[in-house]
Structure formats: C-alpha cells, structure tokens
Amino acid sequence: MSTSAQTAPQSGAGRLGFAAGQVIQEFGYDTDVDDDLRFAIEDLTGTELEDEDYADVADAVLIWWREGDGDLVDAVVDALTNLAEGAFIVVLAPKAGRPGHVQASDIEEAATTAGLHTSGTVNACDDWTGTRLVAPKSVRR
C-alpha cells in the first residue's frame, strides 16, 4: 500500500469522506482556496476536480463558500443538480477569525432548506472547515 493511501483517512480529503474513483464537482473556486487540499482530493480520488460547468453525474460536490458569496441555499440546490443518488456535498468555509467566515448555523439552515442535513464538520486544512451535507435517511416503518 502506498504512503498516500495509508494516510488518506487522516488527511483532510479522507476525513471529508472522499474515496478512490469518485467524480467530484467543485463550486466556488477562487484564489483563496487551499490548493494542497484540492490536490489531496485529486490524489485520493484519482480524478481531477470537475468545474461548475460539468454536466454529468458527480459522486460528491465540493463548495468553497465565504460570507458574502450570495445565497448558500441556492448554491446547495444548484449542487444537487448533477449529484448521484446517495452522494454528498461538502461545504468548505473559512475558519472562525478568518476573512469570509460562515457560521455553522448558516450552513445547517441552508442544508435543511435544501432538504439535506449536516453529518459532521471537520478540520479540512489550515484555513478551512468542511461540513458534509447528506440526504436524510428514510423513515423506518
């Protein structure tokens, strides 16, 4: 097993839930994103990140989001367009005290409004936290 494969679960990319073979669509790319995290995701999945114009099915979506970027609900709903069933969205937001910080409650509210829920927040890298959004599990009968 390669060193990168051994350390993947401990890396930000692994903690966010990305896995080998996944197609990841990326929204909100700008000059402030963490390129090391982006490269780690590409190394882990074995695929390049797809941009906002990608029109095929994605296994996960990565949204870089900052305070002032607009309406997070709209961004999450847009991200659902190409998302495979059972797939997930990761919202990356600047950590507290960093420019563009987004409150966790704002991410939770956007998820709920879009019909999703949060399934955890992790320290993705030095300046960004990642919150995973997933579809609710079906109600047991």
MODELLER restraints for C-alpha pairs under 7 A, 6 or more apart:
rsr = mdl.restraints
at = mdl.atoms
rsr.add(forms.Gaussian(group=physical.xy_distance, feature=features.Distance(at['CA:8:A'], at['CA:14:A']), mean=4.99, stdev=0.5))
rsr.add(forms.Gaussian(group=physical.xy_distance, feature=features.Distance(at['CA:8:A'], at['CA:44:A']), mean=6.74, stdev=0.5))
rsr.add(forms.Gaussian(group=physical.xy_distance, feature=features.Distance(at['CA:9:A'], at['CA:15:A']), mean=5.69, stdev=0.5))
rsr.add(forms.Gaussian(group=physical.xy_distance, feature=features.Distance(at['CA:12:A'], at['CA:37:A']), mean=6.79, stdev=0.5))
rsr.add(forms.Gaussian(group=physical.xy_distance, feature=features.Distance(at['CA:12:A'], at['CA:123:A']), mean=6.90, stdev=0.5))
rsr.add(forms.Gaussian(group=physical.xy_distance, feature=features.Distance(at['CA:12:A'], at['CA:124:A']), mean=4.35, stdev=0.5))
rsr.add(forms.Gaussian(group=physical.xy_distance, feature=features.Distance(at['CA:12:A'], at['CA:125:A']), mean=6.07, stdev=0.5))
rsr.add(forms.Gaussian(group=physical.xy_distance, feature=features.Distance(at['CA:13:A'], at['CA:37:A']), mean=6.61, stdev=0.5))
rsr.add(forms.Gaussian(group=physical.xy_distance, feature=features.Distance(at['CA:13:A'], at['CA:40:A']), mean=6.03, stdev=0.5))
rsr.add(forms.Gaussian(group=physical.xy_distance, feature=features.Distance(at['CA:13:A'], at['CA:41:A']), mean=5.10, stdev=0.5))
rsr.add(forms.Gaussian(group=physical.xy_distance, feature=features.Distance(at['CA:15:A'], at['CA:122:A']), mean=6.92, stdev=0.5))
rsr.add(forms.Gaussian(group=physical.xy_distance, feature=features.Distance(at['CA:16:A'], at['CA:122:A']), mean=6.97, stdev=0.5))
rsr.add(forms.Gaussian(group=physical.xy_distance, feature=features.Distance(at['CA:16:A'], at['CA:130:A']), mean=6.78, stdev=0.5))
rsr.add(forms.Gaussian(group=physical.xy_distance, feature=features.Distance(at['CA:16:A'], at['CA:132:A']), mean=6.96, stdev=0.5))
rsr.add(forms.Gaussian(group=physical.xy_distance, feature=features.Distance(at['CA:18:A'], at['CA:41:A']), mean=6.98, stdev=0.5))
rsr.add(forms.Gaussian(group=physical.xy_distance, feature=features.Distance(at['CA:18:A'], at['CA:45:A']), mean=6.82, stdev=0.5))
rsr.add(forms.Gaussian(group=physical.xy_distance, feature=features.Distance(at['CA:19:A'], at['CA:44:A']), mean=6.18, stdev=0.5))
rsr.add(forms.Gaussian(group=physical.xy_distance, feature=features.Distance(at['CA:19:A'], at['CA:45:A']), mean=5.35, stdev=0.5))
rsr.add(forms.Gaussian(group=physical.xy_distance, feature=features.Distance(at['CA:20:A'], at['CA:44:A']), mean=5.56, stdev=0.5))
rsr.add(forms.Gaussian(group=physical.xy_distance, feature=features.Distance(at['CA:20:A'], at['CA:45:A']), mean=3.85, stdev=0.5))
rsr.add(forms.Gaussian(group=physical.xy_distance, feature=features.Distance(at['CA:20:A'], at['CA:46:A']), mean=6.07, stdev=0.5))
rsr.add(forms.Gaussian(group=physical.xy_distance, feature=features.Distance(at['CA:21:A'], at['CA:45:A']), mean=4.95, stdev=0.5))
rsr.add(forms.Gaussian(group=physical.xy_distance, feature=features.Distance(at['CA:21:A'], at['CA:46:A']), mean=5.99, stdev=0.5))
rsr.add(forms.Gaussian(group=physical.xy_distance, feature=features.Distance(at['CA:21:A'], at['CA:47:A']), mean=6.90, stdev=0.5))
rsr.add(forms.Gaussian(group=physical.xy_distance, feature=features.Distance(at['CA:22:A'], at['CA:45:A']), mean=5.46, stdev=0.5))
rsr.add(forms.Gaussian(group=physical.xy_distance, feature=features.Distance(at['CA:22:A'], at['CA:59:A']), mean=5.52, stdev=0.5))
rsr.add(forms.Gaussian(group=physical.xy_distance, feature=features.Distance(at['CA:23:A'], at['CA:47:A']), mean=6.57, stdev=0.5))
rsr.add(forms.Gaussian(group=physical.xy_distance, feature=features.Distance(at['CA:23:A'], at['CA:58:A']), mean=5.16, stdev=0.5))
rsr.add(forms.Gaussian(group=physical.xy_distance, feature=features.Distance(at['CA:23:A'], at['CA:59:A']), mean=5.21, stdev=0.5))
rsr.add(forms.Gaussian(group=physical.xy_distance, feature=features.Distance(at['CA:23:A'], at['CA:60:A']), mean=6.65, stdev=0.5))
rsr.add(forms.Gaussian(group=physical.xy_distance, feature=features.Distance(at['CA:24:A'], at['CA:49:A']), mean=5.38, stdev=0.5))
rsr.add(forms.Gaussian(group=physical.xy_distance, feature=features.Distance(at['CA:24:A'], at['CA:50:A']), mean=6.04, stdev=0.5))
rsr.add(forms.Gaussian(group=physical.xy_distance, feature=features.Distance(at['CA:24:A'], at['CA:58:A']), mean=5.68, stdev=0.5))
rsr.add(forms.Gaussian(group=physical.xy_distance, feature=features.Distance(at['CA:24:A'], at['CA:59:A']), mean=5.99, stdev=0.5))
rsr.add(forms.Gaussian(group=physical.xy_distance, feature=features.Distance(at['CA:24:A'], at['CA:60:A']), mean=4.95, stdev=0.5))
rsr.add(forms.Gaussian(group=physical.xy_distance, feature=features.Distance(at['CA:24:A'], at['CA:61:A']), mean=5.39, stdev=0.5))
rsr.add(forms.Gaussian(group=physical.xy_distance, feature=features.Distance(at['CA:24:A'], at['CA:62:A']), mean=6.83, stdev=0.5))
rsr.add(forms.Gaussian(group=physical.xy_distance, feature=features.Distance(at['CA:25:A'], at['CA:49:A']), mean=5.83, stdev=0.5))
rsr.add(forms.Gaussian(group=physical.xy_distance, feature=features.Distance(at['CA:25:A'], at['CA:50:A']), mean=4.51, stdev=0.5))
rsr.add(forms.Gaussian(group=physical.xy_distance, feature=features.Distance(at['CA:25:A'], at['CA:51:A']), mean=5.75, stdev=0.5))
rsr.add(forms.Gaussian(group=physical.xy_distance, feature=features.Distance(at['CA:25:A'], at['CA:52:A']), mean=6.70, stdev=0.5))
rsr.add(forms.Gaussian(group=physical.xy_distance, feature=features.Distance(at['CA:25:A'], at['CA:58:A']), mean=6.12, stdev=0.5))
rsr.add(forms.Gaussian(group=physical.xy_distance, feature=features.Distance(at['CA:25:A'], at['CA:60:A']), mean=6.52, stdev=0.5))
rsr.add(forms.Gaussian(group=physical.xy_distance, feature=features.Distance(at['CA:25:A'], at['CA:61:A']), mean=4.75, stdev=0.5))
rsr.add(forms.Gaussian(group=physical.xy_distance, feature=features.Distance(at['CA:25:A'], at['CA:62:A']), mean=6.12, stdev=0.5))
rsr.add(forms.Gaussian(group=physical.xy_distance, feature=features.Distance(at['CA:26:A'], at['CA:49:A']), mean=6.22, stdev=0.5))
rsr.add(forms.Gaussian(group=physical.xy_distance, feature=features.Distance(at['CA:26:A'], at['CA:50:A']), mean=5.83, stdev=0.5))
rsr.add(forms.Gaussian(group=physical.xy_distance, feature=features.Distance(at['CA:26:A'], at['CA:51:A']), mean=5.18, stdev=0.5))
rsr.add(forms.Gaussian(group=physical.xy_distance, feature=features.Distance(at['CA:26:A'], at['CA:52:A']), mean=6.06, stdev=0.5))
rsr.add(forms.Gaussian(group=physical.xy_distance, feature=features.Distance(at['CA:26:A'], at['CA:61:A']), mean=5.83, stdev=0.5))
rsr.add(forms.Gaussian(group=physical.xy_distance, feature=features.Distance(at['CA:26:A'], at['CA:62:A']), mean=4.69, stdev=0.5))
rsr.add(forms.Gaussian(group=physical.xy_distance, feature=features.Distance(at['CA:26:A'], at['CA:63:A']), mean=5.92, stdev=0.5))
rsr.add(forms.Gaussian(group=physical.xy_distance, feature=features.Distance(at['CA:27:A'], at['CA:51:A']), mean=6.59, stdev=0.5))
rsr.add(forms.Gaussian(group=physical.xy_distance, feature=features.Distance(at['CA:27:A'], at['CA:52:A']), mean=5.44, stdev=0.5))
rsr.add(forms.Gaussian(group=physical.xy_distance, feature=features.Distance(at['CA:27:A'], at['CA:62:A']), mean=6.15, stdev=0.5))
rsr.add(forms.Gaussian(group=physical.xy_distance, feature=features.Distance(at['CA:27:A'], at['CA:63:A']), mean=4.71, stdev=0.5))
rsr.add(forms.Gaussian(group=physical.xy_distance, feature=features.Distance(at['CA:27:A'], at['CA:64:A']), mean=6.25, stdev=0.5))
rsr.add(forms.Gaussian(group=physical.xy_distance, feature=features.Distance(at['CA:28:A'], at['CA:63:A']), mean=5.74, stdev=0.5))
rsr.add(forms.Gaussian(group=physical.xy_distance, feature=features.Distance(at['CA:28:A'], at['CA:64:A']), mean=4.76, stdev=0.5))
rsr.add(forms.Gaussian(group=physical.xy_distance, feature=features.Distance(at['CA:28:A'], at['CA:65:A']), mean=6.32, stdev=0.5))
rsr.add(forms.Gaussian(group=physical.xy_distance, feature=features.Distance(at['CA:29:A'], at['CA:64:A']), mean=6.27, stdev=0.5))
rsr.add(forms.Gaussian(group=physical.xy_distance, feature=features.Distance(at['CA:37:A'], at['CA:125:A']), mean=6.80, stdev=0.5))
rsr.add(forms.Gaussian(group=physical.xy_distance, feature=features.Distance(at['CA:42:A'], at['CA:48:A']), mean=5.31, stdev=0.5))
rsr.add(forms.Gaussian(group=physical.xy_distance, feature=features.Distance(at['CA:42:A'], at['CA:49:A']), mean=6.49, stdev=0.5))
rsr.add(forms.Gaussian(group=physical.xy_distance, feature=features.Distance(at['CA:55:A'], at['CA:82:A']), mean=6.75, stdev=0.5))
rsr.add(forms.Gaussian(group=physical.xy_distance, feature=features.Distance(at['CA:56:A'], at['CA:82:A']), mean=6.25, stdev=0.5))
rsr.add(forms.Gaussian(group=physical.xy_distance, feature=features.Distance(at['CA:57:A'], at['CA:82:A']), mean=4.86, stdev=0.5))
rsr.add(forms.Gaussian(group=physical.xy_distance, feature=features.Distance(at['CA:57:A'], at['CA:83:A']), mean=5.75, stdev=0.5))
rsr.add(forms.Gaussian(group=physical.xy_distance, feature=features.Distance(at['CA:57:A'], at['CA:84:A']), mean=5.77, stdev=0.5))
rsr.add(forms.Gaussian(group=physical.xy_distance, feature=features.Distance(at['CA:58:A'], at['CA:82:A']), mean=5.79, stdev=0.5))
rsr.add(forms.Gaussian(group=physical.xy_distance, feature=features.Distance(at['CA:58:A'], at['CA:83:A']), mean=4.97, stdev=0.5))
rsr.add(forms.Gaussian(group=physical.xy_distance, feature=features.Distance(at['CA:58:A'], at['CA:84:A']), mean=5.76, stdev=0.5))
rsr.add(forms.Gaussian(group=physical.xy_distance, feature=features.Distance(at['CA:59:A'], at['CA:83:A']), mean=6.17, stdev=0.5))
rsr.add(forms.Gaussian(group=physical.xy_distance, feature=features.Distance(at['CA:59:A'], at['CA:84:A']), mean=5.53, stdev=0.5))
rsr.add(forms.Gaussian(group=physical.xy_distance, feature=features.Distance(at['CA:59:A'], at['CA:87:A']), mean=5.25, stdev=0.5))
rsr.add(forms.Gaussian(group=physical.xy_distance, feature=features.Distance(at['CA:60:A'], at['CA:83:A']), mean=6.48, stdev=0.5))
rsr.add(forms.Gaussian(group=physical.xy_distance, feature=features.Distance(at['CA:60:A'], at['CA:87:A']), mean=5.44, stdev=0.5))
rsr.add(forms.Gaussian(group=physical.xy_distance, feature=features.Distance(at['CA:60:A'], at['CA:88:A']), mean=4.99, stdev=0.5))
rsr.add(forms.Gaussian(group=physical.xy_distance, feature=features.Distance(at['CA:60:A'], at['CA:89:A']), mean=5.56, stdev=0.5))
rsr.add(forms.Gaussian(group=physical.xy_distance, feature=features.Distance(at['CA:61:A'], at['CA:79:A']), mean=6.50, stdev=0.5))
rsr.add(forms.Gaussian(group=physical.xy_distance, feature=features.Distance(at['CA:61:A'], at['CA:88:A']), mean=6.57, stdev=0.5))
rsr.add(forms.Gaussian(group=physical.xy_distance, feature=features.Distance(at['CA:61:A'], at['CA:89:A']), mean=4.63, stdev=0.5))
rsr.add(forms.Gaussian(group=physical.xy_distance, feature=features.Distance(at['CA:61:A'], at['CA:90:A']), mean=6.14, stdev=0.5))
rsr.add(forms.Gaussian(group=physical.xy_distance, feature=features.Distance(at['CA:62:A'], at['CA:89:A']), mean=5.99, stdev=0.5))
rsr.add(forms.Gaussian(group=physical.xy_distance, feature=features.Distance(at['CA:62:A'], at['CA:90:A']), mean=4.93, stdev=0.5))
rsr.add(forms.Gaussian(group=physical.xy_distance, feature=features.Distance(at['CA:62:A'], at['CA:91:A']), mean=6.15, stdev=0.5))
rsr.add(forms.Gaussian(group=physical.xy_distance, feature=features.Distance(at['CA:63:A'], at['CA:90:A']), mean=6.09, stdev=0.5))
rsr.add(forms.Gaussian(group=physical.xy_distance, feature=features.Distance(at['CA:63:A'], at['CA:91:A']), mean=4.77, stdev=0.5))
rsr.add(forms.Gaussian(group=physical.xy_distance, feature=features.Distance(at['CA:63:A'], at['CA:92:A']), mean=5.92, stdev=0.5))
rsr.add(forms.Gaussian(group=physical.xy_distance, feature=features.Distance(at['CA:64:A'], at['CA:91:A']), mean=6.08, stdev=0.5))
rsr.add(forms.Gaussian(group=physical.xy_distance, feature=features.Distance(at['CA:64:A'], at['CA:92:A']), mean=4.78, stdev=0.5))
rsr.add(forms.Gaussian(group=physical.xy_distance, feature=features.Distance(at['CA:64:A'], at['CA:93:A']), mean=6.17, stdev=0.5))
rsr.add(forms.Gaussian(group=physical.xy_distance, feature=features.Distance(at['CA:65:A'], at['CA:91:A']), mean=6.58, stdev=0.5))
rsr.add(forms.Gaussian(group=physical.xy_distance, feature=features.Distance(at['CA:65:A'], at['CA:92:A']), mean=5.88, stdev=0.5))
rsr.add(forms.Gaussian(group=physical.xy_distance, feature=features.Distance(at['CA:65:A'], at['CA:93:A']), mean=5.10, stdev=0.5))
rsr.add(forms.Gaussian(group=physical.xy_distance, feature=features.Distance(at['CA:66:A'], at['CA:93:A']), mean=5.80, stdev=0.5))
rsr.add(forms.Gaussian(group=physical.xy_distance, feature=features.Distance(at['CA:66:A'], at['CA:94:A']), mean=6.63, stdev=0.5))
rsr.add(forms.Gaussian(group=physical.xy_distance, feature=features.Distance(at['CA:66:A'], at['CA:100:A']), mean=4.54, stdev=0.5))
rsr.add(forms.Gaussian(group=physical.xy_distance, feature=features.Distance(at['CA:66:A'], at['CA:101:A']), mean=6.07, stdev=0.5))
rsr.add(forms.Gaussian(group=physical.xy_distance, feature=features.Distance(at['CA:66:A'], at['CA:102:A']), mean=6.13, stdev=0.5))
rsr.add(forms.Gaussian(group=physical.xy_distance, feature=features.Distance(at['CA:67:A'], at['CA:100:A']), mean=4.51, stdev=0.5))
rsr.add(forms.Gaussian(group=physical.xy_distance, feature=features.Distance(at['CA:67:A'], at['CA:101:A']), mean=5.83, stdev=0.5))
rsr.add(forms.Gaussian(group=physical.xy_distance, feature=features.Distance(at['CA:67:A'], at['CA:102:A']), mean=5.35, stdev=0.5))
rsr.add(forms.Gaussian(group=physical.xy_distance, feature=features.Distance(at['CA:72:A'], at['CA:110:A']), mean=6.02, stdev=0.5))
rsr.add(forms.Gaussian(group=physical.xy_distance, feature=features.Distance(at['CA:73:A'], at['CA:110:A']), mean=4.63, stdev=0.5))
rsr.add(forms.Gaussian(group=physical.xy_distance, feature=features.Distance(at['CA:73:A'], at['CA:113:A']), mean=6.77, stdev=0.5))
rsr.add(forms.Gaussian(group=physical.xy_distance, feature=features.Distance(at['CA:73:A'], at['CA:114:A']), mean=6.29, stdev=0.5))
rsr.add(forms.Gaussian(group=physical.xy_distance, feature=features.Distance(at['CA:76:A'], at['CA:114:A']), mean=6.74, stdev=0.5))
rsr.add(forms.Gaussian(group=physical.xy_distance, feature=features.Distance(at['CA:77:A'], at['CA:114:A']), mean=5.96, stdev=0.5))
rsr.add(forms.Gaussian(group=physical.xy_distance, feature=features.Distance(at['CA:88:A'], at['CA:132:A']), mean=6.84, stdev=0.5))
rsr.add(forms.Gaussian(group=physical.xy_distance, feature=features.Distance(at['CA:88:A'], at['CA:133:A']), mean=5.77, stdev=0.5))
rsr.add(forms.Gaussian(group=physical.xy_distance, feature=features.Distance(at['CA:88:A'], at['CA:134:A']), mean=5.02, stdev=0.5))
rsr.add(forms.Gaussian(group=physical.xy_distance, feature=features.Distance(at['CA:89:A'], at['CA:132:A']), mean=5.76, stdev=0.5))
rsr.add(forms.Gaussian(group=physical.xy_distance, feature=features.Distance(at['CA:89:A'], at['CA:133:A']), mean=5.00, stdev=0.5))
rsr.add(forms.Gaussian(group=physical.xy_distance, feature=features.Distance(at['CA:89:A'], at['CA:134:A']), mean=6.62, stdev=0.5))
rsr.add(forms.Gaussian(group=physical.xy_distance, feature=features.Distance(at['CA:90:A'], at['CA:130:A']), mean=6.07, stdev=0.5))
rsr.add(forms.Gaussian(group=physical.xy_distance, feature=features.Distance(at['CA:90:A'], at['CA:131:A']), mean=5.45, stdev=0.5))
rsr.add(forms.Gaussian(group=physical.xy_distance, feature=features.Distance(at['CA:90:A'], at['CA:132:A']), mean=4.47, stdev=0.5))
rsr.add(forms.Gaussian(group=physical.xy_distance, feature=features.Distance(at['CA:90:A'], at['CA:133:A']), mean=6.07, stdev=0.5))
rsr.add(forms.Gaussian(group=physical.xy_distance, feature=features.Distance(at['CA:91:A'], at['CA:130:A']), mean=5.52, stdev=0.5))
rsr.add(forms.Gaussian(group=physical.xy_distance, feature=features.Distance(at['CA:91:A'], at['CA:131:A']), mean=5.17, stdev=0.5))
rsr.add(forms.Gaussian(group=physical.xy_distance, feature=features.Distance(at['CA:91:A'], at['CA:132:A']), mean=6.46, stdev=0.5))
rsr.add(forms.Gaussian(group=physical.xy_distance, feature=features.Distance(at['CA:92:A'], at['CA:128:A']), mean=6.00, stdev=0.5))
rsr.add(forms.Gaussian(group=physical.xy_distance, feature=features.Distance(at['CA:92:A'], at['CA:129:A']), mean=5.52, stdev=0.5))
rsr.add(forms.Gaussian(group=physical.xy_distance, feature=features.Distance(at['CA:92:A'], at['CA:130:A']), mean=4.38, stdev=0.5))
rsr.add(forms.Gaussian(group=physical.xy_distance, feature=features.Distance(at['CA:92:A'], at['CA:131:A']), mean=6.45, stdev=0.5))
rsr.add(forms.Gaussian(group=physical.xy_distance, feature=features.Distance(at['CA:93:A'], at['CA:101:A']), mean=6.27, stdev=0.5))
rsr.add(forms.Gaussian(group=physical.xy_distance, feature=features.Distance(at['CA:93:A'], at['CA:102:A']), mean=6.03, stdev=0.5))
rsr.add(forms.Gaussian(group=physical.xy_distance, feature=features.Distance(at['CA:93:A'], at['CA:128:A']), mean=5.39, stdev=0.5))
rsr.add(forms.Gaussian(group=physical.xy_distance, feature=features.Distance(at['CA:93:A'], at['CA:129:A']), mean=5.54, stdev=0.5))
rsr.add(forms.Gaussian(group=physical.xy_distance, feature=features.Distance(at['CA:93:A'], at['CA:130:A']), mean=6.55, stdev=0.5))
rsr.add(forms.Gaussian(group=physical.xy_distance, feature=features.Distance(at['CA:94:A'], at['CA:100:A']), mean=6.04, stdev=0.5))
rsr.add(forms.Gaussian(group=physical.xy_distance, feature=features.Distance(at['CA:94:A'], at['CA:101:A']), mean=4.68, stdev=0.5))
rsr.add(forms.Gaussian(group=physical.xy_distance, feature=features.Distance(at['CA:94:A'], at['CA:102:A']), mean=6.76, stdev=0.5))
rsr.add(forms.Gaussian(group=physical.xy_distance, feature=features.Distance(at['CA:94:A'], at['CA:127:A']), mean=5.68, stdev=0.5))
rsr.add(forms.Gaussian(group=physical.xy_distance, feature=features.Distance(at['CA:94:A'], at['CA:128:A']), mean=4.44, stdev=0.5))
rsr.add(forms.Gaussian(group=physical.xy_distance, feature=features.Distance(at['CA:94:A'], at['CA:129:A']), mean=6.29, stdev=0.5))
rsr.add(forms.Gaussian(group=physical.xy_distance, feature=features.Distance(at['CA:95:A'], at['CA:101:A']), mean=5.76, stdev=0.5))
rsr.add(forms.Gaussian(group=physical.xy_distance, feature=features.Distance(at['CA:95:A'], at['CA:127:A']), mean=5.61, stdev=0.5))
rsr.add(forms.Gaussian(group=physical.xy_distance, feature=features.Distance(at['CA:95:A'], at['CA:128:A']), mean=5.17, stdev=0.5))
rsr.add(forms.Gaussian(group=physical.xy_distance, feature=features.Distance(at['CA:95:A'], at['CA:129:A']), mean=5.82, stdev=0.5))
rsr.add(forms.Gaussian(group=physical.xy_distance, feature=features.Distance(at['CA:108:A'], at['CA:117:A']), mean=6.87, stdev=0.5))
rsr.add(forms.Gaussian(group=physical.xy_distance, feature=features.Distance(at['CA:108:A'], at['CA:118:A']), mean=6.27, stdev=0.5))
rsr.add(forms.Gaussian(group=physical.xy_distance, feature=features.Distance(at['CA:111:A'], at['CA:117:A']), mean=5.29, stdev=0.5))
rsr.add(forms.Gaussian(group=physical.xy_distance, feature=features.Distance(at['CA:111:A'], at['CA:118:A']), mean=6.71, stdev=0.5))
rsr.add(forms.Gaussian(group=physical.xy_distance, feature=features.Distance(at['CA:111:A'], at['CA:133:A']), mean=6.56, stdev=0.5))
rsr.add(forms.Gaussian(group=physical.xy_distance, feature=features.Distance(at['CA:115:A'], at['CA:135:A']), mean=6.90, stdev=0.5))
rsr.add(forms.Gaussian(group=physical.xy_distance, feature=features.Distance(at['CA:116:A'], at['CA:133:A']), mean=6.15, stdev=0.5))
rsr.add(forms.Gaussian(group=physical.xy_distance, feature=features.Distance(at['CA:116:A'], at['CA:134:A']), mean=5.42, stdev=0.5))
rsr.add(forms.Gaussian(group=physical.xy_distance, feature=features.Distance(at['CA:116:A'], at['CA:135:A']), mean=4.63, stdev=0.5))
rsr.add(forms.Gaussian(group=physical.xy_distance, feature=features.Distance(at['CA:116:A'], at['CA:136:A']), mean=5.99, stdev=0.5))
rsr.add(forms.Gaussian(group=physical.xy_distance, feature=features.Distance(at['CA:117:A'], at['CA:133:A']), mean=5.47, stdev=0.5))
rsr.add(forms.Gaussian(group=physical.xy_distance, feature=features.Distance(at['CA:117:A'], at['CA:134:A']), mean=5.61, stdev=0.5))
rsr.add(forms.Gaussian(group=physical.xy_distance, feature=features.Distance(at['CA:117:A'], at['CA:135:A']), mean=6.34, stdev=0.5))
rsr.add(forms.Gaussian(group=physical.xy_distance, feature=features.Distance(at['CA:117:A'], at['CA:136:A']), mean=6.30, stdev=0.5))
rsr.add(forms.Gaussian(group=physical.xy_distance, feature=features.Distance(at['CA:118:A'], at['CA:131:A']), mean=6.68, stdev=0.5))
rsr.add(forms.Gaussian(group=physical.xy_distance, feature=features.Distance(at['CA:118:A'], at['CA:132:A']), mean=5.62, stdev=0.5))
rsr.add(forms.Gaussian(group=physical.xy_distance, feature=features.Distance(at['CA:118:A'], at['CA:133:A']), mean=4.51, stdev=0.5))
rsr.add(forms.Gaussian(group=physical.xy_distance, feature=features.Distance(at['CA:118:A'], at['CA:134:A']), mean=6.34, stdev=0.5))
rsr.add(forms.Gaussian(group=physical.xy_distance, feature=features.Distance(at['CA:119:A'], at['CA:132:A']), mean=5.48, stdev=0.5))
rsr.add(forms.Gaussian(group=physical.xy_distance, feature=features.Distance(at['CA:119:A'], at['CA:133:A']), mean=6.01, stdev=0.5))
rsr.add(forms.Gaussian(group=physical.xy_distance, feature=features.Distance(at['CA:119:A'], at['CA:134:A']), mean=6.69, stdev=0.5))
rsr.add(forms.Gaussian(group=physical.xy_distance, feature=features.Distance(at['CA:120:A'], at['CA:131:A']), mean=5.77, stdev=0.5))
rsr.add(forms.Gaussian(group=physical.xy_distance, feature=features.Distance(at['CA:120:A'], at['CA:132:A']), mean=5.78, stdev=0.5))
rsr.add(forms.Gaussian(group=physical.xy_distance, feature=features.Distance(at['CA:121:A'], at['CA:129:A']), mean=6.75, stdev=0.5))
rsr.add(forms.Gaussian(group=physical.xy_distance, feature=features.Distance(at['CA:121:A'], at['CA:130:A']), mean=5.44, stdev=0.5))
rsr.add(forms.Gaussian(group=physical.xy_distance, feature=features.Distance(at['CA:121:A'], at['CA:131:A']), mean=4.22, stdev=0.5))
rsr.add(forms.Gaussian(group=physical.xy_distance, feature=features.Distance(at['CA:121:A'], at['CA:132:A']), mean=6.44, stdev=0.5))
rsr.add(forms.Gaussian(group=physical.xy_distance, feature=features.Distance(at['CA:122:A'], at['CA:129:A']), mean=5.71, stdev=0.5))
rsr.add(forms.Gaussian(group=physical.xy_distance, feature=features.Distance(at['CA:122:A'], at['CA:130:A']), mean=5.31, stdev=0.5))
rsr.add(forms.Gaussian(group=physical.xy_distance, feature=features.Distance(at['CA:122:A'], at['CA:131:A']), mean=6.54, stdev=0.5))
rsr.add(forms.Gaussian(group=physical.xy_distance, feature=features.Distance(at['CA:123:A'], at['CA:129:A']), mean=4.76, stdev=0.5))
rsr.add(forms.Gaussian(group=physical.xy_distance, feature=features.Distance(at['CA:123:A'], at['CA:130:A']), mean=6.41, stdev=0.5))
rsr.add(forms.Gaussian(group=physical.xy_distance, feature=features.Distance(at['CA:124:A'], at['CA:130:A']), mean=5.52, stdev=0.5))
